[in-house]
Amino acid sequence: MADITGRDLIAYRTARFFEDGDLVNLGIGMPTKCLDFLPEGIDVWVDTENGAIGLAGPPADGEWTDPDVVDAGGSVSKLRVGGCCFDSFTSFGYIRGGHVAATVLGAYEVDGEGNLANWMIPGKTAAGMGGAMDLVAGAKKVLIMTEHCDKKGNPKILKKCTLPLTAAGEVDYIISELCVLHKTEKGLVLEELAPGVSVEDVVSKTGAELIIPEKIGSMI
């Protein structure tokens, strides 16, 4: 796996946080790629806040599936054997009750205080934050998958978020194509680097202050 890069590397490393049997919530977009990189022997149950456990990804061309079974983005999904559907009241009950092992989301911005902004940019149309606010507050582990900088090259990991927050102080880990950052009581710790990436590379592209330990691991 030494040649894995970009979003695939982010998904590969994020999937290593899962434990066998975990109930995980995967946000729209990049987080769904985690299922392509599950470690051998690790099986997880995928939750969607609109009322299902056991999503198994989109059907293949021509494959029948129930059109009423959809993921959080509204796309039709298969349901694995043993999966189930239920109402939103039940869904948010177990989410708020702390029964989701990990939630994986993207971000517009995330900061050194563990704050997350991922639901709207002022002036642009937003459908709403959906279940993200409840998920980041209720999940046992909050994992943020993000490219380190935006399309203009500006850092997405900041000292303080400037966009409307989804949650305050709830982020546990940030996984980018450059590194893994761990939010601790002391601040953001640089725990792992991608192959070929230096500490200086990460620092120069990060808007938050980082704690640099003597020993830093590898993402692979």
Secondary structure, 3 states (H helix, E strand, C coil): CCCCCHHHHHHHHHHCCCCCCCEEEECCCHHHHHHHHCCCCCCCEEEECCCEEEECCCCCCCCCCCCCCECCCCCECCEEEEEEECCHHHHHHHHHCCCCCEEEECCCEEECCCCEECCCCCCCCCCCCCCHHHHHHHCCCEEEECCCECCCCCECEECCCCCCCCECCCCCEEECCCEEEEEECCEEEEEEECCCCCHHHHHHCCECCEECCCCCEECC
